[in-house]
Amino acid sequence: MARAAVTAALVLGASLLATGCARVLAHDAPAHGNLLAHAADGSRAGAARELATQVVVLVEHGSVRAIDPVHARTLWTLPVDVTGHPVANATTVFLPIAGHRLVAVDRATGAPRFSAELPGEALTALAADGGAVIATVVGGRRGATAEVVALSSYDGHVRWRRAADRLLGAPAVAGTVAVVPMGDEVVALRLATGRELAREHLPSALGAGARVLHRGHAWFVGGGNRWVELGQGGRSHALEGAAAPVFPAGRVIDDGHGDDERLRLFLDLGERALGRDAILLSRRAVVAMRLSADGRPQRTRWVHREDKGEFVAMEVAGERVVLVREDGAIVQLSRGSGRELDRIAGAGAVRGALVLVSDRVAQGHADDAPPGDDVIAGLHALVQDPDPRLLPAQRLAAELLWRDDEAHVRAAVLALSSGQIRGEQTRAAEALRDHAAVLARGRWGAGSEADVAAVLTALRERPRFGDDATSRVRAIRDAASSGRREVIDALAVLLLDPGTSAAELVEVVETLAQLRDPAAVDPLVTFVRRYHADQAVAYESTALRQATAALLSMSGDDGAHAELAADALREVVADPLCEPALRAFIHAGLDDRRRPAHAATRETSCTQANCTDVPTPLLSAHL
């Protein structure tokens, strides 16, 4: 008997060592193996997911409800208190519930499959695929800091468990492996045995809440707005100044759906030389955009804003964006155009949701129609919404307006920075105005720094005999699309240079008028003062008339630059040598500016603090 017991113990020990389950996942082990070679998605599992029942699992207060998003019907309801984030495979939904337990139910019917106690002291995260559920937990046997545990997806029995000497992040499962973040490392474990197959060191630690994502054939690990593409030499990426985290905020303990999930950024993580697509969820607003190669907002694709109710979940599946509202409503939008494809009414308050919609189903209703002119109107409406909870989306909207190539679109940001719109005295409005002021001092338009540098070089070059005159005219026009404050200085030099041709003067004045920047007032004033009595200039070029028209327009703004423009025009009109036609033009413009305020049609703009009257012409001029 004693010999048999010893033999059994030796066999068990050898088995544990063979599978790697007896060894601690030490954080200082050397890198080895090829993570991508092991972490290829299994074709069977992928096919099963595509054919699985489409369902949106709504996590309510004290219950769970599953909705068929295709036929708008309730599939099943369970009276359980979900305390973490559910996960699913092709056939089963796994629900972490109160009491540190895991409940598995049939994906299509809600029929119970098993209920099992979770190992460890608290759950960090779950992942599921095929026949296994992977859990990372805090604490474990023999005083372990953390553990990664594999449970059977059929009966909940523990298959294997590996202790770790540091906290673990959120894992991902695909094919035959589980990939687990561990500080500044990522390990790939065989799903069947727990044996370590590969390990990759990261350039820097992403924190205990790091999360692994598997998209297509690529693997990423990230935290906040930093991530690493695995298997590619550890290439690091970051999205500076993003309005929301790309990777959901990591938590050492999964305490369920939280308020932070109402602000997140979906990002096309693949390497893109020309930029990436991104979608921001900010409570009641969703903004889809194109990012430049350096990760900055470049172009708006579409804007969606709910009149009431916040979104608690967003999932991008194929060509659809699936959104779940806090009242249980499910809204589906076209990823290409933002057009509303479907809406299912809500039936009760929800805290979060697990969206299980396959790419195959989602792509069946693709809509790639161009967004049209409604995009700018959507940005304007978003910026003017007094709801302080929309501030992250409004900051983004202001930046997207400022990145537009059209100066009249960017004028809304200038009006915002000066308080001509959103002038109410609230913290959110003040923060938005400050943000607009920072934008107005920087580069405008969609062009890159290299594009702006090229424009500046062309503007500063002195013309030489035989040069093509159209090149500088082109640079002057390009300045209206992309530039920074130095561009205005360069245009001012051209405006006041006696060698600038009549055709170039017209382009310079038109560009300065389009930019409508306060810094443009001084050179325009100098130009008008210098030539207002020169009949030759007045007759040979329309630049003088255009310059006075620009000053008349800007004299209606708020600020010192408006007073400078108005004073200069009054001075020119009072000069008896002023060219008669020009004097009459300025005099008529000043008379229009002196109209009583009640003569303008007014419309009411209500803010959270109070209601203020905003002249309709002012809104139309900037918006």
Residue, then its C-alpha position, 0 to 999 in steps of 0.5 A: m500500500a505504501r509503495a502504491a501511494v508513493t508510486a501514485a504521488l510520483v506519477l502525479g508529480a511527473s504529470l504536473l511537471a509535464t503540464g507546467c501546472a506545478r510551476v509558478l509563472a515567474h515574471d523574470a523568465p526569458a522570452h522564448g517561442n513564437l507567440l503568433a505561431h501558437a496563437a492562430d485562431g482555430s478555424r472551427a471555433g471561428a466558424a462556430r462563432e459565425l453560426a452562433t445565435q445572435v444575442v445581446v445580453l443585458v445586465e440589469h439590476g438583479s437579473v439578466r435578459a437576452i435579446d435577439p437583435v435580429h428579430a427584436r424578441t426576448l430569448w430568455t431572462l434569469p434572476v441572477d446578480v451579475t457582479g463581473h463582466p460576462v463572456a461567451n463562446a459559440t454555445t454558452v454564456f458565462l456569468p460571474i455572479a455574487g458569491h464568487r461563482l460562475v454560472a453557465v447558461d445556454r446561449a440560445t435558451g438560457a438553460p443552466r449548464f453548470s454553476a461552479e465556484l471560482p478559484g482565488e479570492a476575487l476575479t480579475a477577468l474572464a475569457a472563453d472560446g471552444g471548450a475552456v473558460i480562462a479566469t485570472v484571479v487575485g490570490g490563490r493556493r499557498g498564498a499566490t499573488a494571482e492565478v490563471v485558471a482554466l475551467s471546462s466550458y461543459d461542466g465547470h471543473v478546473r482543468w489546470r491552474r498556474a500561480a503567478d508572482r504578480l497580478l495578471g491582466a485580462p486574458a484572451v483565448a483563441g484556437t488552442v492557446a490562452v494569452v495572459p498579460m503579466g506586468d511587462e510580459v505576455v505569456a501564451l499557455r496551452l489551453a488543454t494543459g496550461r503549459e507555457l508555449a511562448r513568452e514575449h517581453l513588452p517595451s514597458a509595463l502596461g499596468a495590472g489592468a492590461r488587456v489582450l485583444h485578438r482581432g483577425h490574425a493579430w494580437f494586441v496587449g494594451g492599457g489606456n491609450r498605449w498598446v503593443e502589437l504582439g509578435q512584431g518585435g514588440r512595436s509600441h503604439a500610443l494615441e496622444g490626447a485621445a478623448a477616451p481610452v482605446f483599451p477599457a480601464g483595467r481593474v485589478i478586481d472585476d467589480g462589474h459594469g461601471d460608469d467608465e464604460r460610457l466613455r470609450l474609443f473603438l480604434d482600428l488597431g492594425e498598422r495604417a500608413l495613411g491613418r486609422d478609423a476610430i469611433l468615440l462613444s461619449r455617453r449620449a454621443v457617438v462620433a466616427m472619424r478618420l485619424s491621421a498617420d500620427g493618430r490625430p483627428q483628421r476628418t469626421r465620418w458621421v455624428h450620432r446624438e441621442d436626445k435622451g438616455e446614455f449608452v452603456a455599451m458599444e460593439v463594432a461588428g463588421e459594418r454595424v455599430v451596435l449600441v445599448r442604452e441605459d434603458g435597455a434600448i438597442v440601436q444599430l448604426s451603419r459603420g460607414s455612414g452612421r445611418e440608423l439601421d435598427r432600433i429596439a425599444g428598451a424595457g428596463a434599466v441596464r448597467g451594461a451589456l455583452v453584444l454577441v453579433s457576428d461579422r457575417v450577420a452585421q455585414g449583411h446590411a452594410d451602408d457605405a453611403p457618403p455622410g454628406d453635409d449633415v456631418i458639420a451640422g451634427l458637429h455644430a449641434l453637439v458643440q452647442d448641447p449644454d449637457p456637461r457630460l458631453l464635454p469629451a465629445q464636444r472637445l473632439a467636435a471642436e478639434l474636428l471642426w478646426r481640422d476642416d479645410e474650409a475656413h467657414v467651417r473653422a469659424a465656429v471654433l473662433a466664435l467658440s473661443s471668443g464666447q460668441i457661442r456657448g458663452e454661458q458661465t458654467r464649468a463645462a462651457e468654460a472648459l470648452r471655450d479654453h479648448a477652442a482657444v488652444l486650438a485657435r492658436g495652433r495649426w488649422g486644417a487637415g494638412s500635416e506639419a510638412d504640408v504647412a512647412a511647404v506652404l510657408t516656404a512657398l510664401r516666403e520665397r521672393p519671385r525671380f525672373g522667369d518664375d511661374a507666378t501660379s505657384r505662389v498663388r497656389a500656395i496662397r490658396d493652400a494657406a486657407s486650408s492648412g496652416r498656423r499663425e506664421v502663415i498669417d505673418a507671411l501673408a501680411v508681408l505679401l500684402l504690404d510688399p509693393g512687388t506683389s502682383a495685383a492677382e496675388l493681392v486679390e488672393v492674399v486678401e481673400t485668404l486673410a478674409q477666409l481665415r478671419d483671424p484677429a491677427a489678420v486685422d492689423p495688416l488689412v488695416t495697414f493696407v487700407r490706410r496705405y491705398h484708400a486714396d490711390q485711385a489707380v489701386a482702386y481701379e486696377s484691383t478688387a483687393l482694396r474693396q475686398a480688404t474693406a469688406a473683410l474689416l467691416s465683417m470683423s468689426g462686428d466681432d467681439g474683442a480688441h481686433a474688432e474695435l481696431a477694424a471699426d476705428a480704422l474704417r471710420e478714419v478712412v471715411a473721414d479722410p477727404l482724399c478717400e476714393p469716392a466709391l470706396r468711401a460710399f462702400i465703407h459708409a454703407g457698411l458702417d451704417d449697417r453695423r449701427r442698426p439697433a439691436h432689436a432690428a435683428t431677428r433673434e432666436t433663443s439659445c437655452t443653456q443649462a444655467n440660463c437662456t440668452d438671446v443669440p442673433t440669428p445672423l451671428l449663428s449663421a455666420h459661424l455655423 
